[in-house]
Amino acid sequence: MNVKVNGKDQAFDKEALFVKEVLTICEVSQPDMVSVQLNGEFLQKEDYDGTSIKDGDEIDFLYFMGGGILY
Amino acid sequence: MKIKKEISDKIIAHAKQLAPIEACGYLASQDGIVCKHYELINIDNSEEHFSFDPKEQFNTVKDARTNGLDVSAVYHSHPATPARPSQEDIRLAYDPNISYVIVSLADGKEDVKSFKIVDGKVDPEEVEIVA
């Protein structure tokens, strides 16, 4: 199965994959701290486990970005 | 990190424009040199905190991608504190692949520093200003 991950073509040796599996393969250690778009649509975090991706899909993920001045 | 002087100047100007609110954005590079900055909205609108809006974040990254650029760093300002990551910055630094740039305006001096932050470990990066 070929999927575009963060704009880059990536081949997976599986017929089916869940979004959370893709994040694991991409070494995302804290999936709760990334936002995911599947084919341009945001996914809810609780759906990462149960949403499957198919050949030709585009998945994008970005880490939460924030900070503060607390020392 | 190599950064064009005009971009360094622009992120300092962004920090000054929003002070005392924290400014934030992305830096994009081509051939290893930061050549574009994207000013993003600080949805916290705070003097002590910043957060990106995920929708704007995705739109920005996709724009950079479309233009053949790599989003290589995130920047934010410390209007009144030094250019080093706070405990909160370190706690919230989840992306191991990106550089974290801080623009300080503390004591009326402009300072731009960059760091890699992985698993709570902070490593300063040399910032080289290029023409």
N, CA and C atoms of all chains as a GROMACS GRO file, in nm:
protein
  606
    1MET      N    1   0.084  -0.118   0.000
    1MET     CA    2   0.000   0.000   0.000
    1MET      C    3   0.089   0.125   0.000
    2ASN      N    4   0.056   0.217  -0.087
    2ASN     CA    5   0.132   0.342  -0.095
    2ASN      C    6   0.050   0.458  -0.040
    3VAL      N    7   0.113   0.529   0.051
    3VAL     CA    8   0.046   0.640   0.120
    3VAL      C    9   0.140   0.759   0.120
    4LYS      N   10   0.082   0.876   0.110
    4LYS     CA   11   0.164   0.997   0.121
    4LYS      C   12   0.161   1.044   0.266
    5VAL      N   13   0.277   1.044   0.329
    5VAL     CA   14   0.286   1.083   0.469
    5VAL      C   15   0.364   1.214   0.478
    6ASN      N   16   0.298   1.315   0.529
    6ASN     CA   17   0.360   1.448   0.538
    6ASN      C   18   0.423   1.489   0.404
    7GLY      N   19   0.349   1.459   0.298
    7GLY     CA   20   0.391   1.504   0.166
    7GLY      C   21   0.488   1.412   0.094
    8LYS      N   22   0.530   1.305   0.161
    8LYS     CA   23   0.628   1.215   0.099
    8LYS      C   24   0.566   1.076   0.078
    9ASP      N   25   0.592   1.020  -0.041
    9ASP     CA   26   0.540   0.887  -0.070
    9ASP      C   27   0.607   0.783   0.018
   10GLN      N   28   0.524   0.696   0.073
   10GLN     CA   29   0.577   0.593   0.160
   10GLN      C   30   0.502   0.463   0.131
   11ALA      N   31   0.579   0.353   0.119
   11ALA     CA   32   0.518   0.222   0.093
   11ALA      C   33   0.511   0.143   0.222
   12PHE      N   34   0.398   0.078   0.244
   12PHE     CA   35   0.380  -0.006   0.362
   12PHE      C   36   0.350  -0.148   0.318
   13ASP      N   37   0.409  -0.246   0.389
   13ASP     CA   38   0.389  -0.387   0.357
   13ASP      C   39   0.262  -0.441   0.420
   14LYS      N   40   0.156  -0.366   0.415
   14LYS     CA   41   0.032  -0.412   0.476
   14LYS      C   42  -0.084  -0.375   0.385
   15GLU      N   43  -0.185  -0.455   0.393
   15GLU     CA   44  -0.306  -0.429   0.314
   15GLU      C   45  -0.391  -0.320   0.381
   16ALA      N   46  -0.384  -0.319   0.516
   16ALA     CA   47  -0.464  -0.222   0.590
   16ALA      C   48  -0.382  -0.169   0.707
   17LEU      N   49  -0.405  -0.045   0.735
   17LEU     CA   50  -0.333   0.020   0.845
   17LEU      C   51  -0.428   0.116   0.915
   18PHE      N   52  -0.411   0.126   1.044
   18PHE     CA   53  -0.484   0.228   1.116
   18PHE      C   54  -0.394   0.350   1.134
   19VAL      N   55  -0.456   0.464   1.152
   19VAL     CA   56  -0.380   0.588   1.165
   19VAL      C   57  -0.278   0.577   1.277
   20LYS      N   58  -0.318   0.518   1.388
   20LYS     CA   59  -0.225   0.510   1.500
   20LYS      C   60  -0.103   0.425   1.466
   21GLU      N   61  -0.123   0.323   1.380
   21GLU     CA   62  -0.009   0.241   1.339
   21GLU      C   63   0.089   0.323   1.256
   22VAL      N   64   0.035   0.409   1.171
   22VAL     CA   65   0.123   0.495   1.090
   22VAL      C   66   0.205   0.585   1.182
   23LEU      N   67   0.140   0.639   1.284
   23LEU     CA   68   0.212   0.726   1.378
   23LEU      C   69   0.321   0.648   1.449
   24THR      N   70   0.291   0.524   1.482
   24THR     CA   71   0.392   0.440   1.549
   24THR      C   72   0.510   0.415   1.456
   25ILE      N   73   0.479   0.380   1.331
   25ILE     CA   74   0.585   0.356   1.232
   25ILE      C   75   0.670   0.482   1.215
   26CYS      N   76   0.606   0.597   1.224
   26CYS     CA   77   0.678   0.725   1.208
   26CYS      C   78   0.742   0.770   1.339
   27GLU      N   79   0.745   0.680   1.437
   27GLU     CA   80   0.814   0.703   1.565
   27GLU      C   81   0.757   0.821   1.642
   28VAL      N   82   0.625   0.838   1.632
   28VAL     CA   83   0.558   0.938   1.715
   28VAL      C   84   0.533   0.873   1.851
   29SER      N   85   0.606   0.917   1.950
   29SER     CA   86   0.599   0.850   2.080
   29SER      C   87   0.477   0.895   2.162
   30GLN      N   88   0.425   1.014   2.130
   30GLN     CA   89   0.307   1.062   2.203
   30GLN      C   90   0.198   1.104   2.104
   31PRO      N   91   0.123   1.007   2.055
   31PRO     CA   92   0.021   1.039   1.953
   31PRO      C   93  -0.080   1.143   1.999
   32ASP      N   94  -0.102   1.152   2.129
   32ASP     CA   95  -0.197   1.252   2.178
   32ASP      C   96  -0.149   1.394   2.155
   33MET      N   97  -0.020   1.409   2.125
   33MET     CA   98   0.034   1.544   2.108
   33MET      C   99   0.053   1.580   1.961
   34VAL      N  100  -0.009   1.503   1.872
   34VAL     CA  101  -0.007   1.542   1.732
   34VAL      C  102  -0.150   1.559   1.683
   35SER      N  103  -0.164   1.652   1.588
   35SER     CA  104  -0.289   1.666   1.514
   35SER      C  105  -0.271   1.593   1.382
   36VAL      N  106  -0.379   1.530   1.337
   36VAL     CA  107  -0.371   1.450   1.215
   36VAL      C  108  -0.478   1.496   1.116
   37GLN      N  109  -0.435   1.510   0.992
   37GLN     CA  110  -0.530   1.528   0.882
   37GLN      C  111  -0.520   1.407   0.790
   38LEU      N  112  -0.635   1.350   0.758
   38LEU     CA  113  -0.642   1.242   0.660
   38LEU      C  114  -0.714   1.296   0.537
   39ASN      N  115  -0.643   1.300   0.428
   39ASN     CA  116  -0.695   1.359   0.303
   39ASN      C  117  -0.752   1.499   0.328
   40GLY      N  118  -0.678   1.574   0.410
   40GLY     CA  119  -0.712   1.715   0.432
   40GLY      C  120  -0.816   1.741   0.538
   41GLU      N  121  -0.867   1.636   0.601
   41GLU     CA  122  -0.970   1.655   0.704
   41GLU      C  123  -0.913   1.616   0.840
   42PHE      N  124  -0.937   1.702   0.940
   42PHE     CA  125  -0.887   1.670   1.074
   42PHE      C  126  -0.956   1.547   1.131
   43LEU      N  127  -0.877   1.467   1.201
   43LEU     CA  128  -0.931   1.353   1.275
   43LEU      C  129  -0.935   1.387   1.423
   44GLN      N  130  -1.034   1.336   1.492
   44GLN     CA  131  -1.035   1.346   1.637
   44GLN      C  132  -0.934   1.246   1.694
   45LYS      N  133  -0.869   1.286   1.802
   45LYS     CA  134  -0.765   1.197   1.858
   45LYS      C  135  -0.821   1.059   1.894
   46GLU      N  136  -0.945   1.057   1.940
   46GLU     CA  137  -1.002   0.928   1.980
   46GLU      C  138  -1.028   0.837   1.860
   47ASP      N  139  -1.013   0.892   1.740
   47ASP     CA  140  -1.036   0.811   1.620
   47ASP      C  141  -0.907   0.758   1.558
   48TYR      N  142  -0.792   0.792   1.617
   48TYR     CA  143  -0.665   0.746   1.559
   48TYR      C  144  -0.658   0.593   1.557
   49ASP      N  145  -0.714   0.531   1.661
   49ASP     CA  146  -0.709   0.385   1.671
   49ASP      C  147  -0.797   0.317   1.567
   50GLY      N  148  -0.913   0.376   1.542
   50GLY     CA  149  -1.014   0.305   1.464
   50GLY      C  150  -1.028   0.349   1.320
   51THR      N  151  -0.947   0.448   1.278
   51THR     CA  152  -0.958   0.497   1.140
   51THR      C  153  -0.854   0.428   1.054
   52SER      N  154  -0.900   0.358   0.953
   52SER     CA  155  -0.806   0.288   0.865
   52SER      C  156  -0.774   0.376   0.744
   53ILE      N  157  -0.658   0.351   0.690
   53ILE     CA  158  -0.617   0.423   0.570
   53ILE      C  159  -0.604   0.324   0.456
   54LYS      N  160  -0.619   0.378   0.336
   54LYS     CA  161  -0.615   0.290   0.219
   54LYS      C  162  -0.512   0.342   0.119
   55ASP      N  163  -0.485   0.258   0.024
   55ASP     CA  164  -0.387   0.293  -0.078
   55ASP      C  165  -0.422   0.428  -0.142
   56GLY      N  166  -0.324   0.514  -0.152
   56GLY     CA  167  -0.345   0.644  -0.216
   56GLY      C  168  -0.386   0.755  -0.122
   57ASP      N  169  -0.410   0.720   0.004
   57ASP     CA  170  -0.449   0.824   0.100
   57ASP      C  171  -0.332   0.918   0.129
   58GLU      N  172  -0.368   1.036   0.177
   58GLU     CA  173  -0.267   1.131   0.222
   58GLU      C  174  -0.289   1.158   0.370
   59ILE      N  175  -0.187   1.133   0.448
   59ILE     CA  176  -0.197   1.157   0.592
   59ILE      C  177  -0.088   1.257   0.633
   60ASP      N  178  -0.130   1.355   0.708
   60ASP     CA  179  -0.036   1.456   0.758
   60ASP      C  180  -0.050   1.462   0.909
   61PHE      N  181   0.063   1.472   0.976
   61PHE     CA  182   0.057   1.492   1.120
   61PHE      C  183   0.156   1.599   1.163
   62LEU      N  184   0.116   1.676   1.260
   62LEU     CA  185   0.201   1.782   1.314
   62LEU      C  186   0.193   1.780   1.466
   63TYR      N  187   0.305   1.803   1.527
   63TYR     CA  188   0.309   1.809   1.673
   63TYR      C  189   0.246   1.939   1.724
   64PHE      N  190   0.185   1.930   1.840
   64PHE     CA  191   0.141   2.049   1.910
   64PHE      C  192   0.260   2.143   1.925
   65MET      N  193   0.237   2.271   1.903
   65MET     CA  194   0.342   2.370   1.922
   65MET      C  195   0.297   2.475   2.023
   66GLY      N  196   0.370   2.484   2.130
   66GLY     CA  197   0.338   2.584   2.230
   66GLY      C  198   0.450   2.595   2.330
   67GLY      N  199   0.438   2.694   2.416
   67GLY     CA  200   0.541   2.713   2.519
   67GLY      C  201   0.501   2.828   2.608
   68GLY      N  202   0.590   2.858   2.699
   68GLY     CA  203   0.562   2.966   2.792
   68GLY      C  204   0.687   3.009   2.863
   69ILE      N  205   0.672   3.103   2.953
   69ILE     CA  206   0.793   3.159   3.016
   69ILE      C  207   0.813   3.110   3.158
   70LEU      N  208   0.737   3.010   3.202
   70LEU     CA  209   0.755   2.960   3.338
   70LEU      C  210   0.891   2.895   3.350
   71TYR      N  211   0.968   2.936   3.450
   71TYR     CA  212   1.101   2.878   3.469
   71TYR      C  213   1.102   2.783   3.588
   72MET      N  214   2.243   2.637   1.273
   72MET     CA  215   2.139   2.685   1.184
   72MET      C  216   2.187   2.809   1.109
   73LYS      N  217   2.169   2.806   0.979
   73LYS     CA  218   2.199   2.924   0.898
   73LYS      C  219   2.068   2.994   0.866
   74ILE      N  220   2.067   3.124   0.887
   74ILE     CA  221   1.944   3.201   0.866
   74ILE      C  222   1.979   3.331   0.794
   75LYS      N  223   1.902   3.361   0.691
   75LYS     CA  224   1.926   3.486   0.618
   75LYS      C  225   1.902   3.605   0.711
   76LYS      N  226   1.984   3.707   0.695
   76LYS     CA  227   1.973   3.822   0.784
   76LYS      C  228   1.834   3.886   0.776
   77GLU      N  229   1.778   3.891   0.656
   77GLU     CA  230   1.647   3.956   0.643
   77GLU      C  231   1.541   3.879   0.723
   78ILE      N  232   1.558   3.746   0.734
   78ILE     CA  233   1.461   3.667   0.809
   78ILE      C  234   1.481   3.686   0.959
   79SER      N  235   1.608   3.690   0.999
   79SER     CA  236   1.636   3.718   1.140
   79SER      C  237   1.578   3.854   1.179
   80ASP      N  238   1.597   3.951   1.090
   80ASP     CA  239   1.542   4.085   1.117
   80ASP      C  240   1.390   4.082   1.127
   81LYS      N  241   1.328   4.001   1.041
   81LYS     CA  242   1.181   3.998   1.038
   81LYS      C  243   1.122   3.932   1.163
   82ILE      N  244   1.188   3.829   1.215
   82ILE     CA  245   1.131   3.765   1.335
   82ILE      C  246   1.154   3.853   1.458
   83ILE      N  247   1.262   3.930   1.456
   83ILE     CA  248   1.283   4.027   1.564
   83ILE      C  249   1.175   4.136   1.556
   84ALA      N  250   1.149   4.181   1.434
   84ALA     CA  251   1.045   4.284   1.414
   84ALA      C  252   0.909   4.231   1.457
   85HIS      N  253   0.882   4.104   1.426
   85HIS     CA  254   0.755   4.043   1.467
   85HIS      C  255   0.744   4.041   1.619
   86ALA      N  256   0.854   4.004   1.685
   86ALA     CA  257   0.854   4.001   1.832
   86ALA      C  258   0.828   4.139   1.889
   87LYS      N  259   0.889   4.240   1.829
   87LYS     CA  260   0.871   4.378   1.878
   87LYS      C  261   0.729   4.426   1.854
   88GLN      N  262   0.676   4.389   1.738
   88GLN     CA  263   0.542   4.434   1.701
   88GLN      C  264   0.438   4.383   1.801
   89LEU      N  265   0.454   4.258   1.846
   89LEU     CA  266   0.352   4.199   1.933
   89LEU      C  267   0.381   4.217   2.082
   90ALA      N  268   0.503   4.253   2.116
   90ALA     CA  269   0.537   4.267   2.257
   90ALA      C  270   0.439   4.361   2.327
   91PRO      N  271   0.395   4.329   2.448
   91PRO     CA  272   0.446   4.224   2.535
   91PRO      C  273   0.385   4.085   2.512
   92ILE      N  274   0.295   4.073   2.411
   92ILE     CA  275   0.242   3.941   2.377
   92ILE      C  276   0.354   3.859   2.311
   93GLU      N  277   0.354   3.730   2.336
   93GLU     CA  278   0.453   3.644   2.270
   93GLU      C  279   0.417   3.625   2.123
   94ALA      N  280   0.516   3.645   2.037
   94ALA     CA  281   0.499   3.620   1.894
   94ALA      C  282   0.545   3.477   1.864
   95CYS      N  283   0.494   3.420   1.755
   95CYS     CA  284   0.534   3.284   1.722
   95CYS      C  285   0.518   3.260   1.572
   96GLY      N  286   0.585   3.157   1.525
   96GLY     CA  287   0.574   3.124   1.383
   96GLY      C  288   0.666   3.010   1.345
   97TYR      N  289   0.668   2.983   1.217
   97TYR     CA  290   0.755   2.879   1.162
   97TYR      C  291   0.868   2.943   1.081
   98LEU      N  292   0.978   2.872   1.069
   98LEU     CA  293   1.086   2.910   0.980
   98LEU      C  294   1.105   2.799   0.877
   99ALA      N  295   1.118   2.839   0.752
   99ALA     CA  296   1.134   2.740   0.645
   99ALA      C  297   1.266   2.762   0.575
  100SER      N  298   1.324   2.651   0.532
  100SER     CA  299   1.458   2.660   0.473
  100SER      C  300   1.463   2.592   0.337
  101GLN      N  301   1.564   2.634   0.265
  101GLN     CA  302   1.595   2.571   0.136
  101GLN      C  303   1.745   2.556   0.130
  102ASP      N  304   1.790   2.436   0.093
  102ASP     CA  305   1.933   2.406   0.088
  102ASP      C  306   2.002   2.438   0.221
  103GLY      N  307   1.931   2.412   0.329
  103GLY     CA  308   1.991   2.426   0.461
  103GLY      C  309   1.997   2.567   0.516
  104ILE      N  310   1.936   2.661   0.446
  104ILE     CA  311   1.938   2.801   0.492
  104ILE      C  312   1.795   2.849   0.513
  105VAL      N  313   1.768   2.902   0.630
  105VAL     CA  314   1.635   2.956   0.657
  105VAL      C  315   1.615   3.080   0.570
  106CYS      N  316   1.513   3.072   0.484
  106CYS     CA  317   1.494   3.178   0.386
  106CYS      C  318   1.353   3.237   0.390
  107LYS      N  319   1.268   3.185   0.480
  107LYS     CA  320   1.132   3.239   0.486
  107LYS      C  321   1.079   3.219   0.628
  108HIS      N  322   1.002   3.319   0.671
  108HIS     CA  323   0.936   3.303   0.800
  108HIS      C  324   0.786   3.312   0.780
  109TYR      N  325   0.714   3.240   0.861
  109TYR     CA  326   0.568   3.245   0.860
  109TYR      C  327   0.523   3.292   0.998
  110GLU      N  328   0.458   3.407   1.002
  110GLU     CA  329   0.403   3.455   1.129
  110GLU      C  330   0.271   3.385   1.155
  111LEU      N  331   0.260   3.318   1.267
  111LEU     CA  332   0.136   3.249   1.303
  111LEU      C  333   0.070   3.321   1.420
  112ILE      N  334  -0.060   3.299   1.432
  112ILE     CA  335  -0.135   3.360   1.541
  112ILE      C  336  -0.105   3.286   1.670
  113ASN      N  337  -0.075   3.363   1.774
  113ASN     CA  338  -0.065   3.304   1.908
  113ASN      C  339  -0.206   3.298   1.964
  114ILE      N  340  -0.266   3.180   1.959
  114ILE     CA  341  -0.407   3.172   2.000
  114ILE      C  342  -0.424   3.193   2.150
  115ASP      N  343  -0.314   3.186   2.225
  115ASP     CA  344  -0.322   3.218   2.368
  115ASP      C  345  -0.326   3.370   2.390
  116ASN      N  346  -0.276   3.446   2.291
  116ASN     CA  347  -0.270   3.592   2.300
  116ASN      C  348  -0.220   3.635   2.437
  117SER      N  349  -0.110   3.577   2.478
  117SER     CA  350  -0.062   3.590   2.615
  117SER      C  351   0.080   3.647   2.620
  118GLU      N  352   0.109   3.713   2.731
  118GLU     CA  353   0.245   3.761   2.756
  118GLU      C  354   0.333   3.649   2.809
  119GLU      N  355   0.273   3.537   2.845
  119GLU     CA  356   0.346   3.429   2.911
  119GLU      C  357   0.336   3.294   2.843
  120HIS      N  358   0.264   3.289   2.732
  120HIS     CA  359   0.241   3.158   2.670
  120HIS      C  360   0.207   3.176   2.524
  121PHE      N  361   0.239   3.072   2.445
  121PHE     CA  362   0.193   3.072   2.306
  121PHE      C  363   0.149   2.932   2.267
  122SER      N  364   0.055   2.929   2.174
  122SER     CA  365   0.014   2.804   2.110
  122SER      C  366  -0.023   2.835   1.967
  123PHE      N  367   0.007   2.739   1.878
  123PHE     CA  368  -0.036   2.751   1.739
  123PHE      C  369  -0.180   2.704   1.725
  124ASP      N  370  -0.247   2.760   1.624
  124ASP     CA  371  -0.377   2.708   1.583
  124ASP      C  372  -0.351   2.594   1.484
  125PRO      N  373  -0.398   2.473   1.514
  125PRO     CA  374  -0.365   2.359   1.427
  125PRO      C  375  -0.402   2.380   1.280
  126LYS      N  376  -0.515   2.444   1.255
  126LYS     CA  377  -0.555   2.463   1.116
  126LYS      C  378  -0.456   2.553   1.043
  127GLU      N  379  -0.418   2.663   1.108
  127GLU     CA  380  -0.319   2.752   1.046
  127GLU      C  381  -0.184   2.683   1.034
  128GLN      N  382  -0.154   2.599   1.132
  128GLN     CA  383  -0.029   2.524   1.132
  128GLN      C  384  -0.020   2.433   1.008
  129PHE      N  385  -0.126   2.359   0.982
  129PHE     CA  386  -0.126   2.270   0.865
  129PHE      C  387  -0.119   2.351   0.735
  130ASN      N  388  -0.197   2.458   0.729
  130ASN     CA  389  -0.197   2.539   0.607
  130ASN      C  390  -0.057   2.594   0.579
  131THR      N  391   0.012   2.633   0.686
  131THR     CA  392   0.146   2.689   0.670
  131THR      C  393   0.245   2.584   0.621
  132VAL      N  394   0.240   2.468   0.684
  132VAL     CA  395   0.334   2.362   0.645
  132VAL      C  396   0.310   2.319   0.501
  133LYS      N  397   0.183   2.313   0.462
  133LYS     CA  398   0.152   2.272   0.324
  133LYS      C  399   0.194   2.380   0.224
  134ASP      N  400   0.182   2.507   0.264
  134ASP     CA  401   0.229   2.615   0.177
  134ASP      C  402   0.379   2.604   0.156
  135ALA      N  403   0.451   2.579   0.265
  135ALA     CA  404   0.597   2.566   0.253
  135ALA      C  405   0.632   2.449   0.162
  136ARG      N  406   0.562   2.339   0.181
  136ARG     CA  407   0.587   2.219   0.100
  136ARG      C  408   0.563   2.250  -0.048
  137THR      N  409   0.454   2.319  -0.076
  137THR     CA  410   0.420   2.354  -0.214
  137THR      C  411   0.529   2.439  -0.278
  138ASN      N  412   0.594   2.520  -0.194
  138ASN     CA  413   0.698   2.609  -0.246
  138ASN      C  414   0.838   2.547  -0.236
  139GLY      N  415   0.843   2.418  -0.210
  139GLY     CA  416   0.972   2.349  -0.209
  139GLY      C  417   1.058   2.380  -0.088
  140LEU      N  418   0.994   2.420   0.021
  140LEU     CA  419   1.069   2.457   0.142
  140LEU      C  420   1.048   2.352   0.251
  141ASP      N  421   1.147   2.340   0.338
  141ASP     CA  422   1.135   2.252   0.454
  141ASP      C  423   1.106   2.338   0.577
  142VAL      N  424   1.003   2.302   0.651
  142VAL     CA  425   0.979   2.370   0.778
  142VAL      C  426   1.079   2.313   0.878
  143SER      N  427   1.178   2.394   0.910
  143SER     CA  428   1.290   2.342   0.989
  143SER      C  429   1.292   2.392   1.132
  144ALA      N  430   1.213   2.493   1.162
  144ALA     CA  431   1.217   2.549   1.298
  144ALA      C  432   1.086   2.616   1.333
  145VAL      N  433   1.060   2.621   1.461
  145VAL     CA  434   0.951   2.701   1.514
  145VAL      C  435   1.015   2.812   1.596
  146TYR      N  436   0.961   2.931   1.588
  146TYR     CA  437   1.016   3.040   1.670
  146TYR      C  438   0.908   3.098   1.758
  147HIS      N  439   0.952   3.149   1.872
  147HIS     CA  440   0.862   3.230   1.953
  147HIS      C  441   0.945   3.331   2.029
  148SER      N  442   0.876   3.432   2.080
  148SER     CA  443   0.950   3.540   2.146
  148SER      C  444   0.939   3.530   2.298
  149HIS      N  445   1.043   3.577   2.361
  149HIS     CA  446   1.042   3.602   2.505
  149HIS      C  447   1.059   3.754   2.521
  150PRO      N  448   0.947   3.825   2.530
  150PRO     CA  449   0.956   3.972   2.531
  150PRO      C  450   1.038   4.028   2.647
  151ALA      N  451   1.041   3.957   2.758
  151ALA     CA  452   1.110   4.014   2.875
  151ALA      C  453   1.201   3.916   2.946
  152THR      N  454   1.224   3.802   2.882
  152THR     CA  455   1.311   3.702   2.947
  152THR      C  456   1.417   3.654   2.847
  153PRO      N  457   1.521   3.590   2.897
  153PRO     CA  458   1.634   3.554   2.808
  153PRO      C  459   1.596   3.453   2.700
  154ALA      N  460   1.686   3.443   2.601
  154ALA     CA  461   1.664   3.352   2.487
  154ALA      C  462   1.710   3.212   2.524
  155ARG      N  463   1.644   3.155   2.619
  155ARG     CA  464   1.668   3.015   2.653
  155ARG      C  465   1.535   2.950   2.686
  156PRO      N  466   1.524   2.820   2.657
  156PRO     CA  467   1.394   2.754   2.677
  156PRO      C  468   1.357   2.751   2.825
  157SER      N  469   1.233   2.787   2.852
  157SER     CA  470   1.181   2.776   2.988
  157SER      C  471   1.144   2.630   3.014
  158GLN      N  472   1.114   2.600   3.137
  158GLN     CA  473   1.069   2.464   3.170
  158GLN      C  474   0.943   2.430   3.091
  159GLU      N  475   0.858   2.531   3.073
  159GLU     CA  476   0.735   2.509   2.995
  159GLU      C  477   0.769   2.483   2.848
  160ASP      N  478   0.865   2.557   2.794
  160ASP     CA  479   0.908   2.532   2.656
  160ASP      C  480   0.959   2.389   2.641
  161ILE      N  481   1.037   2.346   2.737
  161ILE     CA  482   1.097   2.212   2.730
  161ILE      C  483   0.988   2.106   2.744
  162ARG      N  484   0.897   2.129   2.836
  162ARG     CA  485   0.790   2.032   2.859
  162ARG      C  486   0.703   2.013   2.736
  163LEU      N  487   0.686   2.121   2.660
  163LEU     CA  488   0.596   2.116   2.545
  163LEU      C  489   0.669   2.096   2.412
  164ALA      N  490   0.797   2.067   2.418
  164ALA     CA  491   0.874   2.046   2.295
  164ALA      C  492   0.863   1.899   2.254
  165TYR      N  493   0.760   1.867   2.179
  165TYR     CA  494   0.733   1.727   2.144
  165TYR      C  495   0.800   1.684   2.014
  166ASP      N  496   0.834   1.779   1.929
  166ASP     CA  497   0.886   1.743   1.797
  166ASP      C  498   1.038   1.729   1.804
  167PRO      N  499   1.089   1.607   1.789
  167PRO     CA  500   1.234   1.588   1.802
  167PRO      C  501   1.312   1.631   1.677
  168ASN      N  502   1.240   1.660   1.570
  168ASN     CA  503   1.308   1.686   1.444
  168ASN      C  504   1.322   1.834   1.410
  169ILE      N  505   1.257   1.917   1.488
  169ILE     CA  506   1.253   2.058   1.453
  169ILE      C  507   1.346   2.138   1.546
  170SER      N  508   1.390   2.253   1.500
  170SER     CA  509   1.468   2.342   1.586
  170SER      C  510   1.374   2.441   1.654
  171TYR      N  511   1.408   2.475   1.775
  171TYR     CA  512   1.327   2.570   1.853
  171TYR      C  513   1.406   2.700   1.868
  172VAL      N  514   1.358   2.803   1.800
  172VAL     CA  515   1.426   2.933   1.800
  172VAL      C  516   1.354   3.027   1.896
  173ILE      N  517   1.431   3.096   1.977
  173ILE     CA  518   1.373   3.192   2.072
  173ILE      C  519   1.430   3.330   2.042
  174VAL      N  520   1.340   3.426   2.030
  174VAL     CA  521   1.379   3.566   2.009
  174VAL      C  522   1.356   3.639   2.141
  175SER      N  523   1.462   3.685   2.200
  175SER     CA  524   1.448   3.759   2.327
  175SER      C  525   1.462   3.909   2.303
  176LEU      N  526   1.379   3.982   2.375
  176LEU     CA  527   1.389   4.129   2.375
  176LEU      C  528   1.422   4.180   2.515
  177ALA      N  529   1.467   4.090   2.600
  177ALA     CA  530   1.490   4.125   2.740
  177ALA      C  531   1.593   4.238   2.753
  178ASP      N  532   1.567   4.327   2.846
  178ASP     CA  533   1.658   4.438   2.877
  178ASP      C  534   1.688   4.523   2.754
  179GLY      N  535   1.594   4.527   2.661
  179GLY     CA  536   1.612   4.612   2.544
  179GLY      C  537   1.712   4.561   2.443
  180LYS      N  538   1.757   4.436   2.462
  180LYS     CA  539   1.855   4.379   2.368
  180LYS      C  540   1.789   4.269   2.287
  181GLU      N  541   1.826   4.264   2.158
  181GLU     CA  542   1.771   4.160   2.070
  181GLU      C  543   1.866   4.041   2.071
  182ASP      N  544   1.809   3.923   2.088
  182ASP     CA  545   1.891   3.803   2.092
  182ASP      C  546   1.813   3.689   2.028
  183VAL      N  547   1.877   3.618   1.936
  183VAL     CA  548   1.812   3.504   1.869
  183VAL      C  549   1.898   3.381   1.893
  184LYS      N  550   1.838   3.281   1.953
  184LYS     CA  551   1.912   3.157   1.978
  184LYS      C  552   1.826   3.038   1.934
  185SER      N  553   1.894   2.928   1.902
  185SER     CA  554   1.824   2.809   1.853
  185SER      C  555   1.866   2.686   1.935
  186PHE      N  556   1.771   2.596   1.948
  186PHE     CA  557   1.794   2.475   2.030
  186PHE      C  558   1.727   2.355   1.964
  187LYS      N  559   1.786   2.239   1.984
  187LYS     CA  560   1.716   2.112   1.965
  187LYS      C  561   1.673   2.066   2.104
  188ILE      N  562   1.552   2.018   2.112
  188ILE     CA  563   1.502   1.970   2.241
  188ILE      C  564   1.442   1.832   2.219
  189VAL      N  565   1.506   1.731   2.274
  189VAL     CA  566   1.461   1.593   2.256
  189VAL      C  567   1.454   1.526   2.392
  190ASP      N  568   1.336   1.475   2.423
  190ASP     CA  569   1.315   1.406   2.551
  190ASP      C  570   1.362   1.491   2.669
  191GLY      N  571   1.336   1.618   2.663
  191GLY     CA  572   1.370   1.708   2.773
  191GLY      C  573   1.515   1.752   2.775
  192LYS      N  574   1.595   1.703   2.681
  192LYS     CA  575   1.736   1.743   2.676
  192LYS      C  576   1.751   1.858   2.576
  193VAL      N  577   1.812   1.964   2.623
  193VAL     CA  578   1.826   2.085   2.542
  193VAL      C  579   1.969   2.097   2.490
  194ASP      N  580   1.981   2.107   2.358
  194ASP     CA  581   2.112   2.126   2.295
  194ASP      C  582   2.112   2.255   2.215
  195PRO      N  583   2.193   2.352   2.256
  195PRO     CA  584   2.201   2.477   2.177
  195PRO      C  585   2.258   2.450   2.038
  196GLU      N  586   2.212   2.527   1.941
  196GLU     CA  587   2.264   2.519   1.806
  196GLU      C  588   2.326   2.654   1.771
  197GLU      N  589   2.434   2.650   1.699
  197GLU     CA  590   2.492   2.777   1.652
  197GLU      C  591   2.398   2.842   1.552
  198VAL      N  592   2.378   2.971   1.568
  198VAL     CA  593   2.298   3.047   1.471
  198VAL      C  594   2.391   3.134   1.389
  199GLU      N  595   2.398   3.104   1.261
  199GLU     CA  596   2.484   3.181   1.172
  199GLU      C  597   2.396   3.268   1.081
  200ILE      N  598   2.418   3.398   1.091
  200ILE     CA  599   2.343   3.491   1.008
  200ILE      C  600   2.416   3.506   0.876
  201VAL      N  601   2.344   3.480   0.766
  201VAL     CA  602   2.407   3.489   0.634
  201VAL      C  603   2.335   3.594   0.550
  202ALA      N  604   2.404   3.640   0.450
  202ALA     CA  605   2.348   3.746   0.363
  202ALA      C  606   2.234   3.692   0.279
   0.00000   0.00000   0.00000
